Amino acid sequence: MCVQCMASAMAAVGTASGTRAFIASRHFSWLTPRRLRALTIVLLAGALIASATLVSGSGPGSGQHVGSKAQSAERR
């Protein structure tokens, strides 16, 4: 896994953690400890799934092989 992918995952989890802390600090009456735990799990799972599927850490030419420049020169 590349560093940029890991950074995206860490940022997503940090955002989920901050969202959870913000919601917990508001002391909503419907937010019981059990619901807060469920919310935490949903936020973290959603953040990891989103960072794994929606964020691409590689550029447009990442699927090329190392020798592809030599191969493209041969085609010319």
Buried (B, 14 or more C-beta within 10 A) or exposed (E): EEEEBEEBBEEBBEBBBEBBEEBBEEEEEEEEEEEBEEBBEEBBEEBBEBBEEEBEBEEEEEEEEEEEEEEEEEEE
